[in-house]
Amino acid sequence: MIDFGIKDIVDILIVALLLFYLYRLMKNSGTLSLFYGVLAFIVLWVVCYEIFGMRLTGTIVDKFMSIGLIVLVILFQDQIKRFLIDIGGPGKFKHFTRMFRHEKNDDNRHAEVMAVVYACMSMAKSKTGALIVFQRKVPLGDYEKTGDEIDADINARLIENIFFKNSPLHDGAMIIAGNRIAAVGCILPVSHDMNIPKNLGLRHRAALGMSQVTDAVCVIVSEETGGISVAHSGSIKVKISVTELEHILSTALN
């Protein structure tokens, strides 16, 4: 008689939740096909070794599983770091700490969001290309080092001047972290997702790539059309209004 109790149900639920979270993480990072490949390999190992007792095949697959785990850690170190930060990061206690947070902090955050919104609105009218990245829980220090660190106040006029076409700092991305403009001219990972519309340029691909490997919110102003787009959680919304931009930033950053 099979002994199946509450402990086994909890065990199955934990594994199911981990697989679901892994699936969602792989989907957002554009590596879903690799997830299916790993899952198929695990099923093959269980069937050969655990169910049918095929020792030779099971042993060979078991060796590949051991090596494959190390390879996966190397390939997906950014996603693993994001997974761990999502579990234990300060965002999990955001609603609790908000009760003890001074209301002035919310006013400051809204003023910073509006400064970026006004800057994007002005740059959209003049068709000035821009890429602004907001750090959330995942640290972006490695990406800041690829550009020029400035540590400046968030100011609409400063943002416009930095992305002005003749400015030496207009190429690359601006990273905003800790309520400050941390760095400009930063290099971001480019997404290789084949489903991206071909009319979207390098700024959009870099923003989408950044949103796939981190939890950052990326705002893009198109130099060709002046359209405003936002990339977040592995997806991108194009040609949004200024009101939508304000809502997205206020919701994601509070």
Rosetta silent file (secondary structure, phi, psi, omega in degrees, C-alpha in Angstrom):
SEQUENCE: MIDFGIKDIVDILIVALLLFYLYRLMKNSGTLSLFYGVLAFIVLWVVCYEIFGMRLTGTIVDKFMSIGLIVLVILFQDQIKRFLIDIGGPGKFKHFTRMFRHEKNDDNRHAEVMAVVYACMSMAKSKTGALIVFQRKVPLGDYEKTGDEIDADINARLIENIFFKNSPLHDGAMIIAGNRIAAVGCILPVSHDMNIPKNLGLRHRAALGMSQVTDAVCVIVSEETGGISVAHSGSIKVKISVTELEHILSTALN
SCORE:     score description
SCORE:     0.000 S_00000001
   1 L     0.000  132.766 -178.147    0.000    0.000    0.000 S_00000001
   2 L   -79.074  126.602  178.477    1.351    3.397   -0.992 S_00000001
   3 L   -88.452  103.298 -176.410    1.826    5.772    1.957 S_00000001
   4 L  -125.892  112.875 -175.765    0.704    9.163    0.619 S_00000001
   5 L  -126.185 -164.302 -178.071    0.090   11.930    3.130 S_00000001
   6 H   -64.066  -36.688 -179.762    0.053   15.674    3.655 S_00000001
   7 H   -60.930  -38.249  178.774    3.853   15.840    3.570 S_00000001
   8 H   -69.340  -36.768  177.851    3.864   14.403    0.041 S_00000001
   9 H   -63.855  -44.118  178.546    1.218   16.894   -1.099 S_00000001
  10 H   -63.396  -39.667  179.347    3.288   19.781    0.272 S_00000001
  11 H   -60.759  -45.098  179.671    6.384   18.332   -1.418 S_00000001
  12 H   -65.473  -40.788 -179.967    4.613   18.192   -4.794 S_00000001
  13 H   -63.723  -40.012  178.988    3.258   21.732   -4.386 S_00000001
  14 H   -63.036  -45.909  178.555    6.744   23.108   -3.618 S_00000001
  15 H   -63.101  -41.546  179.766    8.226   21.449   -6.712 S_00000001
  16 H   -63.125  -40.959  178.853    5.290   22.675   -8.827 S_00000001
  17 H   -66.544  -40.488  177.995    5.760   26.246   -7.581 S_00000001
  18 H   -63.871  -42.013  178.594    9.503   26.138   -8.274 S_00000001
  19 H   -65.933  -39.169  178.364    8.895   24.830  -11.797 S_00000001
  20 H   -64.874  -43.689  179.410    6.256   27.482  -12.420 S_00000001
  21 H   -65.456  -39.203  177.424    8.542   30.270  -11.214 S_00000001
  22 H   -64.145  -40.936  177.385   11.378   28.874  -13.330 S_00000001
  23 H   -60.409  -45.530 -178.900    9.046   28.735  -16.333 S_00000001
  24 H   -65.879  -38.539  179.100    8.007   32.358  -15.830 S_00000001
  25 H   -65.518  -43.286  178.879   11.610   33.470  -15.380 S_00000001
  26 H   -67.094  -37.369  179.734   12.719   31.671  -18.556 S_00000001
  27 H   -64.921  -42.654  179.937    9.747   33.073  -20.485 S_00000001
  28 H   -68.065  -30.069 -177.936   10.586   36.641  -19.450 S_00000001
  29 L   -91.126    2.281  176.920   14.245   36.167  -20.358 S_00000001
  30 L    75.014   21.567 -178.391   13.420   34.736  -23.793 S_00000001
  31 L  -121.113   36.544 -176.188   14.941   31.306  -23.055 S_00000001
  32 H   -65.253  -34.937  179.650   11.749   29.277  -22.796 S_00000001
  33 H   -62.476  -34.539  177.337   12.918   26.685  -25.341 S_00000001
  34 H   -68.020  -35.303  176.746   15.884   25.925  -23.101 S_00000001
  35 H   -60.900  -44.411  178.598   13.502   25.402  -20.183 S_00000001
  36 H   -63.966  -36.981  177.932   11.600   22.768  -22.188 S_00000001
  37 H   -64.553  -44.520  178.150   14.895   21.091  -23.085 S_00000001
  38 H   -63.881  -42.550  179.502   15.998   20.897  -19.447 S_00000001
  39 H   -62.442  -41.692  178.731   12.566   19.631  -18.403 S_00000001
  40 H   -64.086  -37.499  179.768   12.650   16.908  -21.089 S_00000001
  41 H   -66.833  -39.619  178.268   16.108   15.843  -19.908 S_00000001
  42 H   -64.906  -42.555  178.781   14.891   15.577  -16.298 S_00000001
  43 H   -62.555  -41.315  177.581   11.888   13.476  -17.390 S_00000001
  44 H   -60.862  -42.480  179.427   14.224   11.179  -19.363 S_00000001
  45 H   -63.143  -44.075 -179.677   16.443   10.737  -16.311 S_00000001
  46 H   -65.204  -43.473 -178.117   13.478    9.889  -14.044 S_00000001
  47 H   -65.853  -45.769 -176.276   11.993    7.431  -16.539 S_00000001
  48 H   -71.286  -44.168 -170.067   15.270    5.631  -17.276 S_00000001
  49 H   -91.824  -43.338 -172.720   16.759    5.525  -13.783 S_00000001
  50 H   -89.758  -38.678 -174.303   13.873    5.631  -11.326 S_00000001
  51 H   -89.439  -54.265 -176.027   11.005    3.907  -13.127 S_00000001
  52 L   -92.506   -7.927  177.503   12.543    1.328  -15.475 S_00000001
  53 L    63.997   32.537  179.021   15.803    0.869  -13.574 S_00000001
  54 L   -79.901   93.662 -169.722   17.961    1.218  -16.696 S_00000001
  55 H   -65.767  -43.806 -177.138   21.251    1.529  -14.835 S_00000001
  56 H   -64.916  -53.537  179.311   23.610    2.163  -17.749 S_00000001
  57 H   -62.912  -41.376 -179.831   21.451    4.802  -19.437 S_00000001
  58 H   -62.926  -39.162  179.700   20.447    6.214  -16.071 S_00000001
  59 H   -66.772  -42.381  178.797   24.072    6.534  -14.939 S_00000001
  60 H   -62.651  -46.564  179.152   25.099    8.319  -18.152 S_00000001
  61 H   -64.776  -35.865  179.462   22.162   10.747  -17.902 S_00000001
  62 H   -62.715  -38.966  177.637   22.916   11.218  -14.188 S_00000001
  63 H   -65.139  -41.126  177.101   26.475   12.335  -15.043 S_00000001
  64 H   -64.418  -34.292  178.778   25.120   14.790  -17.573 S_00000001
  65 H   -63.934  -41.403 -179.146   22.718   16.103  -14.944 S_00000001
  66 H   -64.843  -46.191  179.080   25.597   16.826  -12.568 S_00000001
  67 H   -69.611  -39.408 -178.233   27.627   18.654  -15.229 S_00000001
  68 H   -62.428  -31.995  178.993   24.535   20.339  -16.670 S_00000001
  69 H   -63.105  -42.388  178.828   23.698   21.895  -13.304 S_00000001
  70 H   -65.705  -42.070  179.662   27.047   23.694  -13.241 S_00000001
  71 H   -62.559  -42.324 -179.998   26.609   24.823  -16.858 S_00000001
  72 H   -63.990  -38.703  177.694   23.127   26.173  -16.101 S_00000001
  73 H   -62.163  -40.237  179.046   24.443   28.131  -13.111 S_00000001
  74 H   -68.536  -44.874 -176.498   27.079   29.741  -15.344 S_00000001
  75 H   -69.072  -35.259 -173.471   24.661   30.484  -18.197 S_00000001
  76 L  -116.798   39.949 -179.786   21.893   31.838  -16.020 S_00000001
  77 H   -64.825  -35.097  177.978   23.773   33.574  -13.231 S_00000001
  78 H   -66.785  -43.503  179.489   21.807   36.811  -13.806 S_00000001
  79 H   -66.982  -37.391  178.587   18.465   35.002  -13.653 S_00000001
  80 H   -66.493  -40.597  177.604   19.529   33.055  -10.550 S_00000001
  81 H   -62.722  -40.797  178.460   20.626   36.279   -8.860 S_00000001
  82 H   -65.902  -38.775  178.352   17.282   37.830   -9.720 S_00000001
  83 H   -60.411  -45.519 -178.741   15.456   34.759   -8.388 S_00000001
  84 H   -68.124  -36.963  178.665   17.262   34.969   -5.035 S_00000001
  85 H   -68.962  -36.084  177.563   16.698   38.712   -4.769 S_00000001
  86 H   -63.110  -34.970 -178.747   12.994   38.223   -5.518 S_00000001
  87 H   -74.083  -48.293 -173.144   12.768   35.731   -2.657 S_00000001
  88 H  -111.000    6.216 -176.471   14.697   37.636   -0.019 S_00000001
  89 L   -71.526  166.710 -178.466   14.792   41.184   -1.367 S_00000001
  90 H   -65.138  -18.564 -179.418   13.342   44.194    0.416 S_00000001
  91 H   -62.110  -26.735  179.717   10.408   44.273   -1.995 S_00000001
  92 H   -66.260  -25.467 -178.156    8.780   41.386   -0.090 S_00000001
  93 H  -108.712   18.052 -174.571    8.437   43.653    2.936 S_00000001
  94 H   -61.138  -44.669 -177.291    7.551   46.768    0.947 S_00000001
  95 H   -69.303  -31.182  178.374    3.983   46.976    2.179 S_00000001
  96 H   -70.741  -46.384 -178.227    5.068   46.434    5.776 S_00000001
  97 H   -70.970  -23.402 -179.665    7.787   49.090    5.709 S_00000001
  98 H   -62.449  -29.024  179.754    5.500   51.516    3.909 S_00000001
  99 L   -65.317  -26.849 -178.165    3.501   51.890    7.148 S_00000001
 100 L  -103.671    4.601 -177.670    6.591   53.322    8.830 S_00000001
 101 L   -89.459  138.149 -178.929    7.805   55.381    5.888 S_00000001
 102 L   -68.073  143.073 -177.005    7.419   59.127    6.026 S_00000001
 103 H   -63.298  -24.533 -179.426    4.940   60.585    3.576 S_00000001
 104 H   -62.836  -32.084  178.561    7.609   63.002    2.312 S_00000001
 105 H   -62.437  -38.035  177.668    9.436   60.078    0.681 S_00000001
 106 H   -66.174  -39.372  178.063    6.383   59.394   -1.472 S_00000001
 107 H   -63.890  -40.606  178.884    6.257   63.072   -2.479 S_00000001
 108 H   -64.677  -42.577  179.295    9.943   62.965   -3.437 S_00000001
 109 H   -62.655  -41.876  179.657    9.439   59.820   -5.494 S_00000001
 110 H   -65.482  -38.858  178.546    6.490   61.383   -7.329 S_00000001
 111 H   -63.891  -38.396  178.780    8.531   64.523   -8.049 S_00000001
 112 H   -67.742  -41.319  177.272   11.341   62.374   -9.490 S_00000001
 113 H   -61.581  -43.885 -178.713    8.896   60.422  -11.652 S_00000001
 114 H   -66.630  -33.221  177.132    7.360   63.639  -12.945 S_00000001
 115 H   -62.074  -42.596  178.298   10.812   65.044  -13.766 S_00000001
 116 H   -68.551  -40.646  179.831   11.463   62.024  -16.002 S_00000001
 117 H   -62.157  -45.408  179.350    7.958   62.220  -17.500 S_00000001
 118 H   -64.105  -39.936  178.936    8.378   65.912  -18.383 S_00000001
 119 H   -63.672  -43.711  179.418   11.814   65.234  -19.862 S_00000001
 120 H   -65.609  -37.871  178.837   10.451   62.376  -21.992 S_00000001
 121 H   -63.463  -42.768  178.683    7.528   64.500  -23.138 S_00000001
 122 H   -67.617  -42.663 -179.621    9.903   67.266  -24.244 S_00000001
 123 H   -68.734  -31.364  177.475   12.328   64.841  -25.935 S_00000001
 124 H   -65.336  -38.504  179.723    9.435   63.105  -27.708 S_00000001
 125 H   -66.523  -37.920 -178.997    8.366   66.417  -29.257 S_00000001
 126 H   -92.054    2.437 -178.288   11.891   67.129  -30.505 S_00000001
 127 L    54.366   49.698  175.624   12.495   63.468  -31.457 S_00000001
 128 L   -97.209  118.539 -178.510   15.513   63.211  -29.194 S_00000001
 129 L   -67.672  139.496 -179.316   16.477   59.580  -28.596 S_00000001
 130 E  -152.658  152.160  175.641   16.779   58.501  -24.967 S_00000001
 131 E  -141.792  112.279 -176.208   17.063   55.377  -22.832 S_00000001
 132 E  -118.828  128.001 -177.193   16.451   55.684  -19.082 S_00000001
 133 E  -114.546  126.873  176.806   16.759   52.724  -16.703 S_00000001
 134 E  -101.600  119.985  175.786   15.248   52.709  -13.210 S_00000001
 135 L   -73.959  139.437  175.248   16.900   50.344  -10.738 S_00000001
 136 L  -116.278 -109.777 -178.608   14.519   48.419   -8.498 S_00000001
 137 L   -85.976  -34.955 -178.282   15.589   45.439   -6.355 S_00000001
 138 L   -78.850  121.781  179.508   18.351   44.018   -8.570 S_00000001
 139 L   -63.086  143.055 -178.089   21.572   46.098   -8.240 S_00000001
 140 L  -116.557   24.445 -177.392   22.840   47.588  -11.502 S_00000001
 141 H   -57.256  -38.782 -179.583   26.359   48.465  -10.359 S_00000001
 142 H   -64.547  -35.222  179.244   28.036   46.385  -13.075 S_00000001
 143 H   -76.897  -31.660  177.156   26.124   48.261  -15.777 S_00000001
 144 H   -62.326  -34.968 -177.569   26.874   51.638  -14.183 S_00000001
 145 L   -69.373  -16.953  179.082   30.592   50.928  -14.530 S_00000001
 146 L   -78.256  -11.382 -179.669   30.245   50.656  -18.320 S_00000001
 147 L  -119.371 -153.524  178.642   29.371   54.367  -18.495 S_00000001
 148 E  -105.546  119.057  179.290   30.242   57.611  -16.719 S_00000001
 149 E   -80.066  127.750 -176.378   29.188   57.814  -13.088 S_00000001
 150 E  -122.271  -30.241  178.785   27.846   61.281  -12.253 S_00000001
 151 E    51.886   70.432 -176.410   25.648   60.964   -9.104 S_00000001
 152 E  -123.791  161.862  175.583   23.328   63.895   -9.832 S_00000001
 153 L   -65.558  150.980  177.553   19.856   65.035   -8.815 S_00000001
 154 L   -80.442  109.931 -174.831   16.974   63.893  -11.004 S_00000001
 155 L  -137.203  133.241 -176.030   16.139   66.993  -13.007 S_00000001
 156 H   -60.530  -44.515 -178.001   14.156   67.269  -16.243 S_00000001
 157 H   -66.172  -37.368  178.241   16.447   69.897  -17.800 S_00000001
 158 H   -64.887  -42.512  179.133   19.556   67.887  -16.916 S_00000001
 159 H   -61.155  -43.904  178.876   18.092   64.750  -18.501 S_00000001
 160 H   -63.036  -40.529 -179.461   17.274   66.652  -21.691 S_00000001
 161 H   -66.945  -36.522 -179.987   20.788   68.141  -21.842 S_00000001
 162 H   -65.921  -39.503 -178.099   22.418   64.736  -21.382 S_00000001
 163 L   -91.628    5.027  175.426   20.446   63.208  -24.270 S_00000001
 164 L   -59.168  140.306 -170.459   20.834   66.263  -26.523 S_00000001
 165 L   -57.106  -32.423 -178.889   22.172   65.088  -29.882 S_00000001
 166 L   -92.260    2.193  179.590   25.424   67.041  -29.638 S_00000001
 167 L   -76.151  139.393  179.374   26.092   66.023  -26.030 S_00000001
 168 L   -69.451  -10.061 -177.067   29.091   63.685  -25.557 S_00000001
 169 L  -107.658    7.737 -172.287   26.999   61.626  -23.101 S_00000001
 170 L   -74.720  -23.499  178.063   23.873   61.104  -25.228 S_00000001
 171 L   -76.412  145.989  178.757   24.865   57.611  -26.440 S_00000001
 172 L    89.630 -171.231 -174.040   24.019   54.707  -24.163 S_00000001
 173 E  -107.032  151.427  170.730   21.622   54.490  -21.245 S_00000001
 174 E   -98.070  131.418  178.393   21.032   56.600  -18.159 S_00000001
 175 E  -110.176  125.176  177.200   20.704   54.614  -14.931 S_00000001
 176 E  -107.351  120.190 -178.011   18.682   56.047  -12.054 S_00000001
 177 E  -142.166  139.163  177.505   19.347   54.353   -8.708 S_00000001
 178 L    60.549   39.319  178.807   18.743   55.398   -5.133 S_00000001
 179 L    61.816   25.423  179.223   16.784   58.524   -6.159 S_00000001
 180 E  -138.500  154.061  168.907   19.814   59.787   -8.086 S_00000001
 181 E   -79.174  104.647 -171.887   21.076   59.779  -11.646 S_00000001
 182 E   -79.124  -43.552 -175.300   23.842   57.254  -11.013 S_00000001
 183 E  -157.716  157.198  177.733   25.482   56.969  -14.438 S_00000001
 184 E  -132.969  164.103 -179.038   25.056   57.860  -18.110 S_00000001
 185 E    66.890   30.132 -175.239   26.337   56.414  -21.373 S_00000001
 186 E   -85.522  149.667  179.350   25.929   52.878  -20.013 S_00000001
 187 L   -98.810  129.293 -177.390   25.980   49.734  -22.160 S_00000001
 188 L  -113.527  156.429  176.534   23.071   47.318  -21.713 S_00000001
 189 L   -70.177  134.384 -177.284   22.595   43.687  -22.796 S_00000001
 190 L   -91.567  133.795  177.756   20.743   43.490  -26.115 S_00000001
 191 L   -74.525  138.865  177.186   17.782   41.141  -26.469 S_00000001
 192 L  -108.406   22.471  178.481   17.994   38.574  -29.260 S_00000001
 193 L   -63.515  123.419 -176.689   14.284   37.785  -29.156 S_00000001
 194 L   -74.856  -11.548 -178.124   13.198   37.065  -32.742 S_00000001
 195 L   -88.116   -0.983  179.057    9.641   38.251  -32.017 S_00000001
 196 L   -69.518  130.885  177.585   10.668   41.885  -31.592 S_00000001
 197 L   -55.584  139.020 -174.837    9.139   44.026  -34.376 S_00000001
 198 L   -68.437  -17.189  179.871   11.778   44.943  -36.941 S_00000001
 199 L   -79.478   -7.165  177.622   10.876   48.624  -36.778 S_00000001
 200 L   -87.632  134.085 -174.210   12.245   48.810  -33.212 S_00000001
 201 L   -90.639 -164.014 -174.755   15.861   49.907  -33.021 S_00000001
 202 H   -65.748  -35.800  178.547   18.842   49.179  -30.813 S_00000001
 203 H   -60.596  -43.462 -179.837   17.551   51.263  -27.887 S_00000001
 204 H   -66.525  -39.997  179.117   14.389   49.169  -27.710 S_00000001
 205 H   -66.744  -37.280  177.983   16.349   45.914  -27.951 S_00000001
 206 H   -68.223  -40.902  178.329   18.725   47.050  -25.212 S_00000001
 207 H   -63.269  -44.055  179.192   15.813   48.069  -22.976 S_00000001
 208 H   -65.446  -41.447  177.410   14.073   44.734  -23.528 S_00000001
 209 H   -60.990  -40.782  178.631   17.315   42.843  -22.888 S_00000001
 210 H   -64.260  -39.486 -179.578   17.821   44.742  -19.640 S_00000001
 211 H   -71.890  -17.549  179.236   14.269   43.946  -18.526 S_00000001
 212 H   -83.414  -29.874 -177.371   14.880   40.248  -19.236 S_00000001
 213 H  -103.558  -11.342  176.652   17.949   39.883  -17.013 S_00000001
 214 L  -136.126  177.910  176.333   16.947   42.356  -14.262 S_00000001
 215 L   -99.598   16.941 -177.932   13.766   43.753  -12.746 S_00000001
 216 L   -65.998  155.126  172.833   14.578   47.278  -13.949 S_00000001
 217 E  -105.009  123.964 -174.393   12.035   49.531  -15.643 S_00000001
 218 E  -115.807  128.166  179.301   13.382   50.978  -18.904 S_00000001
 219 E  -109.036  131.123 -178.461   11.941   54.023  -20.673 S_00000001
 220 E  -122.277  136.029  169.846   12.743   54.627  -24.344 S_00000001
 221 E  -113.993  121.746 -176.733   12.173   57.693  -26.504 S_00000001
 222 L   -75.704  132.538  177.377   12.471   56.901  -30.201 S_00000001
 223 L   -76.218  -24.678 -178.280   14.740   59.147  -32.244 S_00000001
 224 L   -83.181  -44.656 -173.511   12.880   58.240  -35.461 S_00000001
 225 L  -111.444  -19.168 -174.719    9.251   58.653  -34.373 S_00000001
 226 L    79.868    5.041  179.689    9.401   60.381  -30.995 S_00000001
 227 L   -72.312  147.689  179.341    7.291   57.590  -29.540 S_00000001
 228 E  -103.329  133.159  179.197    7.653   56.653  -25.872 S_00000001
 229 E  -131.822  159.146  178.012    7.978   52.978  -24.879 S_00000001
 230 E  -134.379  130.298  175.471    8.497   51.099  -21.609 S_00000001
 231 E  -111.939  131.970 -177.730   10.207   47.714  -21.126 S_00000001
 232 E  -161.162  136.640  177.154    9.600   45.790  -17.904 S_00000001
 233 L    56.550   38.767  175.038    9.558   42.130  -16.819 S_00000001
 234 L    78.697   10.504  177.561   10.683   40.884  -20.222 S_00000001
 235 E  -133.997  161.738 -177.106    8.006   42.671  -22.248 S_00000001
 236 E  -132.423  137.450  174.979    7.774   46.027  -23.979 S_00000001
 237 E  -112.454  123.362 -175.496    4.892   48.462  -24.485 S_00000001
 238 E  -106.142  156.278  176.060    5.365   50.840  -27.403 S_00000001
 239 E    51.622   54.479  177.453    3.841   54.209  -28.256 S_00000001
 240 E   -92.841  159.555  179.123    2.379   54.898  -24.834 S_00000001
 241 L   -83.280  168.056  178.061    0.985   58.247  -23.734 S_00000001
 242 H   -63.699  -37.145  178.656    2.550   60.512  -21.133 S_00000001
 243 H   -63.786  -42.910  177.173   -0.278   59.633  -18.729 S_00000001
 244 H   -63.234  -40.759  178.856    0.429   55.923  -19.174 S_00000001
 245 H   -60.584  -45.649  179.007    4.138   56.531  -18.591 S_00000001
 246 H   -61.068  -41.932 -179.040    3.430   58.334  -15.332 S_00000001
 247 H   -65.703  -44.502 -179.136    1.116   55.537  -14.180 S_00000001
 248 H   -62.631  -46.305 -179.492    3.587   52.759  -15.055 S_00000001
 249 H   -66.857  -43.162 -179.644    6.502   54.449  -13.309 S_00000001
 250 H   -63.419  -38.132 -179.408    4.496   55.421  -10.235 S_00000001
 251 H   -73.360  -42.910 -175.253    3.163   51.868   -9.864 S_00000001
 252 H   -74.727  -29.124 -172.586    6.469   50.072  -10.496 S_00000001
 253 H   -99.499   -6.971  178.735    8.670   52.317   -8.361 S_00000001
 254 L   -94.680    0.000    0.000    6.470   52.735   -5.271 S_00000001
